[in-house]
Amino acid sequence: MVAVNTSHGRPRVELRRPSDGGTPALPATEDAAPERDATSGRWVKGNRAARRRTLKRLASGISTLNPTAVAPWLQPSVREGVSYAMELAARFPDPALARLVGAAADAHAVYRGLLAQGAAGDAQALTDARAWLREARATLRELCALAGITKPAEDEPDPWEVRR
């Protein structure tokens, strides 16, 4: 269900997911191996920065990936993106909105993946997650405006989207 609430005098679009009664819990992230090699001190594969870069690199189209064909730590994010894309496609069946539906699902999947990385101890991932949350909200708001659920937004951004 798409809900339009008012915050700071402006409409705010929220998507309630009927499949789980709201927002699902953060996916459990498989803890990485040590970030540095004990003998040489070099960064090893699977460190936090590499995971952040991988999520951002796969951002475009992450919701179309096969969850069983990606790294184990990335599977919960891809699964979340696929289910979110399916729910958005069911709510907005117009073929003209298909690319925007994909973009909204991709931004949401990357946001949830970065949030899970931040919950596992990566502070920089939380900063990046906030930016992806802004992207997901803006895309969802644009999608709802084009579908006729809300009126198009004015030129100035919402207060919660202003970078601090």
C-alpha positions as YAML, in Angstrom:
chain: A
units: angstrom
residues:
- id: 1
  name: MET
  ca: [0.00, 0.00, 0.00]
- id: 2
  name: VAL
  ca: [1.30, 3.44, -0.88]
- id: 3
  name: ALA
  ca: [0.66, 5.96, 1.89]
- id: 4
  name: VAL
  ca: [1.01, 9.70, 1.45]
- id: 5
  name: ASN
  ca: [1.78, 11.45, 4.75]
- id: 6
  name: THR
  ca: [2.58, 15.07, 5.41]
- id: 7
  name: SER
  ca: [5.88, 16.09, 6.96]
- id: 8
  name: HIS
  ca: [7.00, 19.72, 7.31]
- id: 9
  name: GLY
  ca: [4.00, 20.77, 5.25]
- id: 10
  name: ARG
  ca: [4.98, 18.63, 2.24]
- id: 11
  name: PRO
  ca: [3.74, 15.23, 1.06]
- id: 12
  name: ARG
  ca: [5.93, 12.26, 1.93]
- id: 13
  name: VAL
  ca: [5.39, 8.96, 0.14]
- id: 14
  name: GLU
  ca: [5.80, 5.77, 2.14]
- id: 15
  name: LEU
  ca: [5.47, 2.25, 0.84]
- id: 16
  name: ARG
  ca: [4.02, -0.23, 3.29]
- id: 17
  name: ARG
  ca: [4.83, -3.79, 2.32]
- id: 18
  name: PRO
  ca: [1.89, -6.14, 2.88]
- id: 19
  name: SER
  ca: [4.09, -9.20, 2.57]
- id: 20
  name: ASP
  ca: [5.69, -8.61, 5.94]
- id: 21
  name: GLY
  ca: [3.57, -5.97, 7.62]
- id: 22
  name: GLY
  ca: [6.05, -3.14, 7.05]
- id: 23
  name: THR
  ca: [9.78, -2.87, 6.67]
- id: 24
  name: PRO
  ca: [11.66, -6.16, 7.01]
- id: 25
  name: ALA
  ca: [14.47, -6.60, 9.47]
- id: 26
  name: LEU
  ca: [18.02, -5.96, 8.32]
- id: 27
  name: PRO
  ca: [19.53, -8.94, 6.55]
- id: 28
  name: ALA
  ca: [22.21, -10.75, 8.49]
- id: 29
  name: THR
  ca: [25.58, -10.10, 6.91]
- id: 30
  name: GLU
  ca: [28.15, -12.80, 6.82]
- id: 31
  name: ASP
  ca: [31.10, -11.45, 8.72]
- id: 32
  name: ALA
  ca: [34.12, -11.00, 6.51]
- id: 33
  name: ALA
  ca: [37.44, -12.67, 6.99]
- id: 34
  name: PRO
  ca: [40.09, -10.47, 8.60]
- id: 35
  name: GLU
  ca: [40.42, -7.17, 6.81]
- id: 36
  name: ARG
  ca: [44.21, -7.28, 6.82]
- id: 37
  name: ASP
  ca: [46.62, -10.13, 6.36]
- id: 38
  name: ALA
  ca: [48.24, -10.88, 9.71]
- id: 39
  name: THR
  ca: [51.73, -11.37, 8.26]
- id: 40
  name: SER
  ca: [51.95, -8.70, 5.56]
- id: 41
  name: GLY
  ca: [49.42, -6.16, 6.84]
- id: 42
  name: ARG
  ca: [47.86, -5.85, 3.36]
- id: 43
  name: TRP
  ca: [44.16, -5.53, 2.77]
- id: 44
  name: VAL
  ca: [42.52, -8.82, 1.82]
- id: 45
  name: LYS
  ca: [39.47, -9.49, -0.33]
- id: 46
  name: GLY
  ca: [36.15, -9.05, 1.39]
- id: 47
  name: ASN
  ca: [37.09, -6.08, 3.55]
- id: 48
  name: ARG
  ca: [34.49, -3.45, 4.35]
- id: 49
  name: ALA
  ca: [35.62, -0.93, 1.76]
- id: 50
  name: ALA
  ca: [35.59, -3.58, -0.97]
- id: 51
  name: ARG
  ca: [32.05, -4.54, -0.04]
- id: 52
  name: ARG
  ca: [30.90, -0.92, -0.16]
- id: 53
  name: ARG
  ca: [32.49, -0.47, -3.59]
- id: 54
  name: THR
  ca: [30.89, -3.70, -4.84]
- id: 55
  name: LEU
  ca: [27.43, -2.61, -3.71]
- id: 56
  name: LYS
  ca: [27.82, 0.77, -5.41]
- id: 57
  name: ARG
  ca: [29.21, -0.79, -8.60]
- id: 58
  name: LEU
  ca: [26.26, -3.19, -8.83]
- id: 59
  name: ALA
  ca: [23.74, -0.47, -7.97]
- id: 60
  name: SER
  ca: [22.29, -0.26, -11.45]
- id: 61
  name: GLY
  ca: [20.47, -3.54, -11.88]
- id: 62
  name: ILE
  ca: [21.12, -5.10, -8.47]
- id: 63
  name: SER
  ca: [17.45, -6.06, -8.21]
- id: 64
  name: THR
  ca: [17.73, -8.11, -11.41]
- id: 65
  name: LEU
  ca: [20.62, -10.32, -10.25]
- id: 66
  name: ASN
  ca: [20.24, -13.96, -9.32]
- id: 67
  name: PRO
  ca: [20.61, -14.20, -5.51]
- id: 68
  name: THR
  ca: [22.28, -17.62, -5.72]
- id: 69
  name: ALA
  ca: [24.92, -16.41, -8.18]
- id: 70
  name: VAL
  ca: [26.41, -13.63, -6.04]
- id: 71
  name: ALA
  ca: [28.72, -13.65, -3.04]
- id: 72
  name: PRO
  ca: [27.12, -14.92, 0.19]
- id: 73
  name: TRP
  ca: [27.35, -11.54, 1.91]
- id: 74
  name: LEU
  ca: [25.49, -9.91, -1.02]
- id: 75
  name: GLN
  ca: [22.65, -12.45, -1.25]
- id: 76
  name: PRO
  ca: [20.32, -10.85, 1.36]
- id: 77
  name: SER
  ca: [20.51, -7.47, -0.40]
- id: 78
  name: VAL
  ca: [19.82, -8.97, -3.81]
- id: 79
  name: ARG
  ca: [16.90, -11.02, -2.45]
- id: 80
  name: GLU
  ca: [15.48, -7.88, -0.84]
- id: 81
  name: GLY
  ca: [15.87, -5.97, -4.12]
- id: 82
  name: VAL
  ca: [14.11, -8.67, -6.12]
- id: 83
  name: SER
  ca: [11.14, -8.87, -3.74]
- id: 84
  name: TYR
  ca: [10.87, -5.07, -3.58]
- id: 85
  name: ALA
  ca: [10.98, -4.82, -7.37]
- id: 86
  name: MET
  ca: [8.22, -7.43, -7.68]
- id: 87
  name: GLU
  ca: [6.01, -5.56, -5.20]
- id: 88
  name: LEU
  ca: [6.60, -2.24, -6.95]
- id: 89
  name: ALA
  ca: [5.89, -3.81, -10.35]
- id: 90
  name: ALA
  ca: [2.60, -5.14, -8.99]
- id: 91
  name: ARG
  ca: [1.64, -1.71, -7.66]
- id: 92
  name: PHE
  ca: [2.73, 0.20, -10.77]
- id: 93
  name: PRO
  ca: [1.95, -2.11, -13.72]
- id: 94
  name: ASP
  ca: [2.25, 0.62, -16.37]
- id: 95
  name: PRO
  ca: [5.07, -0.41, -18.76]
- id: 96
  name: ALA
  ca: [6.11, 3.23, -19.12]
- id: 97
  name: LEU
  ca: [7.10, 3.23, -15.45]
- id: 98
  name: ALA
  ca: [9.10, -0.02, -15.57]
- id: 99
  name: ARG
  ca: [12.55, 1.61, -15.65]
- id: 100
  name: LEU
  ca: [11.67, 3.92, -12.79]
- id: 101
  name: VAL
  ca: [10.36, 0.95, -10.81]
- id: 102
  name: GLY
  ca: [13.72, -0.77, -11.39]
- id: 103
  name: ALA
  ca: [15.63, 2.32, -10.31]
- id: 104
  name: ALA
  ca: [13.57, 2.59, -7.12]
- id: 105
  name: ALA
  ca: [14.14, -1.09, -6.32]
- id: 106
  name: ASP
  ca: [17.88, -0.79, -7.02]
- id: 107
  name: ALA
  ca: [18.27, 2.27, -4.77]
- id: 108
  name: HIS
  ca: [16.32, 0.53, -2.01]
- id: 109
  name: ALA
  ca: [18.41, -2.66, -2.30]
- id: 110
  name: VAL
  ca: [21.70, -0.75, -2.14]
- id: 111
  name: TYR
  ca: [20.40, 1.27, 0.81]
- id: 112
  name: ARG
  ca: [19.46, -1.89, 2.71]
- id: 113
  name: GLY
  ca: [22.77, -3.54, 1.84]
- id: 114
  name: LEU
  ca: [24.79, -0.56, 3.05]
- id: 115
  name: LEU
  ca: [22.65, -0.33, 6.16]
- id: 116
  name: ALA
  ca: [23.38, -3.97, 6.93]
- id: 117
  name: GLN
  ca: [27.10, -3.34, 6.44]
- id: 118
  name: GLY
  ca: [26.84, -0.38, 8.80]
- id: 119
  name: ALA
  ca: [25.09, -2.53, 11.38]
- id: 120
  name: ALA
  ca: [28.01, -4.96, 11.09]
- id: 121
  name: GLY
  ca: [30.41, -2.18, 12.12]
- id: 122
  name: ASP
  ca: [31.23, -0.18, 8.97]
- id: 123
  name: ALA
  ca: [30.62, 3.47, 9.89]
- id: 124
  name: GLN
  ca: [31.27, 4.80, 6.38]
- id: 125
  name: ALA
  ca: [28.55, 2.50, 5.03]
- id: 126
  name: LEU
  ca: [26.00, 4.30, 7.21]
- id: 127
  name: THR
  ca: [26.89, 7.62, 5.59]
- id: 128
  name: ASP
  ca: [26.58, 6.08, 2.14]
- id: 129
  name: ALA
  ca: [23.31, 4.40, 3.15]
- id: 130
  name: ARG
  ca: [21.77, 7.77, 3.98]
- id: 131
  name: ALA
  ca: [22.57, 9.05, 0.50]
- id: 132
  name: TRP
  ca: [20.99, 5.95, -1.06]
- id: 133
  name: LEU
  ca: [17.93, 6.39, 1.16]
- id: 134
  name: ARG
  ca: [17.52, 9.91, -0.23]
- id: 135
  name: GLU
  ca: [17.82, 8.48, -3.74]
- id: 136
  name: ALA
  ca: [15.26, 5.75, -3.02]
- id: 137
  name: ARG
  ca: [12.77, 8.24, -1.55]
- id: 138
  name: ALA
  ca: [13.20, 10.70, -4.39]
- id: 139
  name: THR
  ca: [12.71, 7.95, -6.99]
- id: 140
  name: LEU
  ca: [9.65, 6.60, -5.20]
- id: 141
  name: ARG
  ca: [8.19, 10.11, -4.94]
- id: 142
  name: GLU
  ca: [8.76, 10.65, -8.66]
- id: 143
  name: LEU
  ca: [7.20, 7.28, -9.44]
- id: 144
  name: CYS
  ca: [4.11, 8.13, -7.41]
- id: 145
  name: ALA
  ca: [3.84, 11.55, -9.06]
- id: 146
  name: LEU
  ca: [4.00, 10.00, -12.53]
- id: 147
  name: ALA
  ca: [1.44, 7.36, -11.55]
- id: 148
  name: GLY
  ca: [-0.92, 10.09, -10.38]
- id: 149
  name: ILE
  ca: [-0.89, 9.19, -6.68]
- id: 150
  name: THR
  ca: [0.61, 12.52, -5.61]
- id: 151
  name: LYS
  ca: [1.18, 15.84, -7.32]
- id: 152
  name: PRO
  ca: [4.71, 16.54, -8.63]
- id: 153
  name: ALA
  ca: [7.13, 17.99, -6.08]
- id: 154
  name: GLU
  ca: [8.18, 21.64, -6.15]
- id: 155
  name: ASP
  ca: [11.73, 22.70, -6.92]
- id: 156
  name: GLU
  ca: [13.04, 22.84, -3.35]
- id: 157
  name: PRO
  ca: [14.00, 19.51, -1.72]
- id: 158
  name: ASP
  ca: [12.32, 18.08, 1.35]
- id: 159
  name: PRO
  ca: [14.02, 18.96, 4.68]
- id: 160
  name: TRP
  ca: [15.05, 15.35, 5.34]
- id: 161
  name: GLU
  ca: [16.78, 15.17, 1.95]
- id: 162
  name: VAL
  ca: [19.07, 18.16, 2.45]
- id: 163
  name: ARG
  ca: [22.67, 17.06, 2.88]
- id: 164
  name: ARG
  ca: [24.14, 18.22, 6.17]
...
